[in-house]
Amino acid sequence: MTSTFTDLQGQYLAYIATYTKLHRRPPAEADLQEYFRVSPPAVHRMIVVLTDRGLIRRQPGAPRSIEVLVPPDHLPPPAELIKSPATRY
């Protein structure tokens, strides 16, 4: 594969691939929003960028239709998100 991606794009790709393998279906954008702790527009923009770069394929209008086109051995391992030490009450 000749496409390259940024670290953040790689983390999205790794998460999508891992989620799909574990749950036997791709994540919804809401799943990505929760995991990466970003807004819905930020997730949607990343999906559009990954699609435009040819890193994923999806069917517009079809829920949970994301397919990672990068071979698994070219994906980074999913990073652990750093949890905030502050506790909310």
Contacts in CASP RR format, 6 or more apart in sequence:
PFRMAT RR
TARGET T0000
AUTHOR 0000-0000-0000
METHOD contacts of the structure
MODEL  1
MTSTFTDLQGQYLAYIATYTKLHRRPPAEADLQEYFRVSPPAVHRMIVVL
TDRGLIRRQPGAPRSIEVLVPPDHLPPPAELIKSPATRY
1 70 0 8 1.000
1 71 0 8 1.000
1 74 0 8 1.000
3 53 0 8 1.000
3 54 0 8 1.000
3 55 0 8 1.000
3 70 0 8 1.000
5 13 0 8 1.000
5 50 0 8 1.000
5 53 0 8 1.000
5 55 0 8 1.000
5 70 0 8 1.000
7 76 0 8 1.000
8 46 0 8 1.000
9 46 0 8 1.000
9 49 0 8 1.000
9 50 0 8 1.000
9 53 0 8 1.000
9 55 0 8 1.000
10 75 0 8 1.000
10 76 0 8 1.000
11 36 0 8 1.000
11 76 0 8 1.000
11 78 0 8 1.000
11 79 0 8 1.000
12 32 0 8 1.000
12 36 0 8 1.000
12 46 0 8 1.000
12 50 0 8 1.000
13 50 0 8 1.000
13 55 0 8 1.000
13 56 0 8 1.000
13 68 0 8 1.000
13 70 0 8 1.000
13 75 0 8 1.000
14 75 0 8 1.000
14 76 0 8 1.000
14 77 0 8 1.000
14 78 0 8 1.000
14 79 0 8 1.000
15 27 0 8 1.000
15 32 0 8 1.000
15 35 0 8 1.000
15 36 0 8 1.000
15 78 0 8 1.000
16 26 0 8 1.000
16 27 0 8 1.000
16 32 0 8 1.000
16 56 0 8 1.000
16 66 0 8 1.000
16 68 0 8 1.000
17 68 0 8 1.000
17 70 0 8 1.000
17 72 0 8 1.000
17 75 0 8 1.000
18 78 0 8 1.000
19 26 0 8 1.000
19 27 0 8 1.000
19 31 0 8 1.000
20 26 0 8 1.000
20 27 0 8 1.000
20 66 0 8 1.000
20 68 0 8 1.000
25 64 0 8 1.000
26 64 0 8 1.000
26 65 0 8 1.000
26 66 0 8 1.000
26 67 0 8 1.000
27 35 0 8 1.000
27 64 0 8 1.000
27 66 0 8 1.000
28 63 0 8 1.000
28 64 0 8 1.000
29 40 0 8 1.000
29 43 0 8 1.000
29 44 0 8 1.000
29 47 0 8 1.000
30 40 0 8 1.000
32 38 0 8 1.000
32 43 0 8 1.000
32 46 0 8 1.000
32 47 0 8 1.000
33 39 0 8 1.000
33 40 0 8 1.000
33 42 0 8 1.000
33 43 0 8 1.000
35 81 0 8 1.000
36 42 0 8 1.000
36 43 0 8 1.000
36 81 0 8 1.000
37 81 0 8 1.000
47 56 0 8 1.000
47 58 0 8 1.000
47 66 0 8 1.000
50 56 0 8 1.000
51 57 0 8 1.000
51 58 0 8 1.000
54 69 0 8 1.000
55 68 0 8 1.000
55 69 0 8 1.000
55 70 0 8 1.000
56 66 0 8 1.000
56 67 0 8 1.000
56 68 0 8 1.000
56 69 0 8 1.000
57 66 0 8 1.000
57 67 0 8 1.000
57 69 0 8 1.000
58 65 0 8 1.000
58 66 0 8 1.000
58 67 0 8 1.000
59 65 0 8 1.000
68 75 0 8 1.000
END
